[in-house]
Amino acid sequence: MSKPPSQPNVDTYALKAAEVAEIAAPELPYRPPVPKKKHRIALVGAGGISAAHLKAYKTAGFDIAVIANRTLAKAEARRDEYYPQAEATDEFQRTLTRDDIDVVDITPHPAERYAMVETALKAGKHVLSQKPFVLDLDAGARLCDLADANNVRLAVNQNGRWAPHLSWMREAVCAGLVGDVHSCDISIHWDHSWIGGTAFEEIDNLILYDFAVHWFDFLTSVTGSSATSVFASKAHASSQTVKPPFLANTIVGFDGAQASLTFDAAAKFGVEDRTVIAGSKGTLNSRGPDLSNQWVTLTTAEGIARPKLEGTWFTEGFVGTMAALLCAIEDGTQPLNDGRRNLDALALVFAAIASARQGKPVVPGTVRSLAAAEG
């Protein structure tokens, strides 16, 4: 007579966490790199986001020589606030090709930015492009080819790559501390209603396009370009008062792995930002009330490590994108945030938007532009 099946271990069945030892956190190069010399930089576009650029650059001691904007008064205002010694000008086209400028930081929106990036690259300038990089994957590839042909560097201001918590987790994955990654789950709940009455309110796919691109970019930084499918949805929250859908979910498939990204931009209370990366050797967790306040843990067979991270997204993030470009110029290498790698993230963005519209999975890379994604 066979024995009856044994009863399941209640603690295991209930997913009760095992006690683990506290261990020292490994030292990882998560901080922005430090250029060895000064590079003369021109910032083109003195709109809202330029303040975050200039504030971070001033902290890092970068040499902003020129601030250009179509409206001279805006360029002068940014200059007076952050870089009084810089030149303010409304000759933004000339600024893109000036002989006394090494690097051009181009901040306007994608539709008008493409021609500016192209002009600067043809003039032999290194370029930092605002995100989202381009509206078309093939157009982006052409810009990357142009940069290579002119032996200059083209980077994208995906500043989330140097947000301390995301950067530390990426470096932990790259160092093999979690082994083979089999899941990455991102869940963000916050209040994005500030866009009401601004140009952002007219972007129907605001969450999956302008906001989620940071996390699609982060995902590609830890998984590469090996995604096989994207399945997404979007919806209006019942309580929201602005036009674009504020709820979005995406499942990204890989061979032997999966990622999920959940965005709720209508959460006014108890806001939270959480990321979990699980692998064959360990699990990374980050959690906090917003983008700049995050607590990270790494749990392995040896125990749990709690790194004490320095910096914030809206300083180190913006320092990191420019610093990586400047160091790549000095070393003759490609920056971590180079344009070609960013196209992998945009391929996920376009696939997610198309999937949410079509109601079915989409293969990354098959939707080549934002226009095609939106139908």
C-alpha positions, -999 to 999 in steps of 0.1 A, spaced: 0 0 0 15 33 -10 21 61 15 -2 91 14 14 122 0 32 143 26 17 175 37 33 206 21 56 227 43 33 255 55 61 281 56 71 272 20 35 271 8 28 306 23 60 321 7 73 329 42 107 347 38 136 328 53 159 347 77 191 357 60 223 372 73 233 408 68 264 411 46 285 440 33 273 454 0 297 450 -29 315 481 -42 301 487 -77 309 516 -102 273 530 -102 284 567 -99 287 588 -131 322 586 -146 345 616 -143 360 632 -174 398 640 -173 396 674 -190 373 703 -199 352 702 -231 335 733 -244 298 725 -245 269 743 -261 233 738 -249 208 743 -276 172 748 -264 165 767 -232 131 751 -224 119 735 -192 142 705 -192 173 726 -198 172 738 -161 178 702 -150 207 699 -174 224 731 -164 219 726 -126 236 692 -129 263 704 -151 272 732 -128 274 707 -99 298 686 -120 319 715 -131 313 711 -169 322 739 -192 290 753 -207 303 779 -231 271 788 -250 234 787 -243 213 791 -275 175 795 -279 153 810 -306 140 834 -280 171 853 -267 155 862 -234 151 825 -225 188 818 -232 198 849 -212 176 838 -182 192 803 -182 227 818 -185 221 843 -157 208 816 -133 234 789 -139 264 800 -161 269 838 -160 302 835 -179 285 817 -208 274 834 -240 237 836 -246 225 837 -283 195 832 -305 217 819 -333 210 783 -326 217 771 -361 252 787 -360 258 773 -326 254 737 -340 285 742 -362 308 767 -343 345 758 -344 350 767 -308 324 741 -295 333 704 -289 299 690 -277 263 701 -284 236 692 -260 203 694 -280 171 696 -260 141 705 -282 114 680 -290 121 651 -314 103 664 -345 126 695 -347 156 679 -331 165 654 -359 177 681 -383 197 698 -355 215 665 -346 222 659 -382 237 693 -387 259 691 -357 272 656 -366 280 667 -401 299 696 -386 320 671 -366 304 678 -332 298 653 -305 261 653 -296 240 645 -266 204 642 -278 174 646 -255 151 616 -251 130 601 -267 159 599 -292 140 598 -326 105 591 -339 117 565 -364 142 536 -359 156 539 -394 161 576 -390 179 569 -357 201 544 -374 210 569 -401 221 594 -374 242 567 -357 258 559 -391 265 595 -397 282 598 -363 304 568 -371 313 582 -405 324 615 -390 342 598 -361 321 616 -334 300 603 -306 262 604 -304 246 598 -270 211 600 -257 200 617 -225 185 586 -209 193 600 -175 176 571 -157 207 550 -164 225 570 -137 197 572 -112 216 557 -82 193 528 -76 189 518 -113 226 522 -119 236 501 -89 212 473 -99 224 474 -135 260 471 -124 251 442 -100 236 424 -130 266 431 -152 289 418 -125 270 385 -125 258 389 -89 223 377 -96 233 351 -122 211 346 -152 182 370 -151 148 354 -155 125 382 -144 124 420 -141 93 436 -126 88 473 -125 58 489 -108 53 527 -105 24 546 -90 25 584 -89 6 615 -97 12 629 -132 -17 653 -133 7 683 -135 6 679 -173 -29 694 -174 -29 724 -197 7 717 -210 18 704 -244 23 670 -228 -15 666 -224 -18 664 -262 5 632 -263 -20 603 -264 7 577 -256 24 599 -230 30 572 -205 42 544 -228 62 569 -249 76 599 -230 77 584 -195 81 546 -198 110 550 -222 132 554 -191 123 519 -179 124 503 -214 159 517 -216 168 504 -182 154 470 -192 176 468 -223 206 479 -202 202 447 -181 189 423 -208 204 435 -241 183 434 -273 170 398 -269 133 405 -263 111 383 -284 76 398 -278 58 428 -263 22 427 -251 7 460 -237 -25 477 -227 -35 512 -217 -66 527 -201 -80 559 -186 -82 559 -148 -117 566 -136 -106 596 -115 -82 613 -139 -89 647 -153 -64 650 -182 -66 636 -217 -39 608 -221 -45 573 -207 -28 572 -173 -28 534 -168 -4 511 -188 9 476 -185 35 458 -206 48 422 -206 81 418 -225 90 382 -233 125 367 -237 138 332 -242 135 318 -206 127 351 -190 100 378 -187 96 414 -177 66 433 -166 61 471 -164 31 486 -146 24 524 -147 -3 542 -127 0 579 -132 -32 587 -113 -21 576 -78 -24 607 -56 -17 590 -23 8 564 -11 30 569 -42 55 541 -48 83 531 -72 95 495 -71 117 473 -91 125 436 -87 152 417 -107 154 380 -100 181 356 -113 196 322 -108 220 334 -80 201 363 -64 174 390 -63 177 427 -65 150 449 -49 145 487 -50 116 505 -34 108 540 -24 82 568 -25 96 585 -56 124 584 -82 150 600 -60 144 582 -27 150 545 -32 163 517 -9 181 488 -26 188 453 -15 207 424 -30 198 390 -16 219 359 -24 228 326 -7 254 345 13 228 369 28 213 403 22 233 434 13 219 470 17 241 495 -2 242 531 9 237 549 -23 247 585 -29 231 610 -52 197 615 -68 182 610 -102 178 646 -111 215 654 -104 235 622 -110 212 611 -138 219 643 -159 256 644 -149 259 608 -160 246 611 -195 270 640 -203 299 626 -183 296 592 -201 297 610 -235 328 631 -225 347 601 -212 339 582 -244 353 611 -264 385 610 -244 388 572 -245 377 566 -281 350 543 -270 312 543 -272 293 557 -242 269 535 -223 240 557 -235 250 557 -272 223 562 -298 225 528 -314 218 510 -281 190 533 -273 173 522 -305 167 488 -288 147 506 -261 127 526 -287 119 493 -305 102 482 -273 84 515 -269 70 514 -305 60 477 -301 42 485 -268 22 513 -283 13 492 -313 3 462 -291 -19 484 -269 -37 496 -300 -40 462 -317 -47 441 -286 -21 415 -295 17 408 -289 41 425 -312 77 415 -321 102 443 -312 117 459 -342 88 451 -366 72 485 -358 97 510 -371 82 544 -361 59 561 -337 35 569 -366 33 532 -375 28 523 -338 -1 547 -334 -16 536 -367 
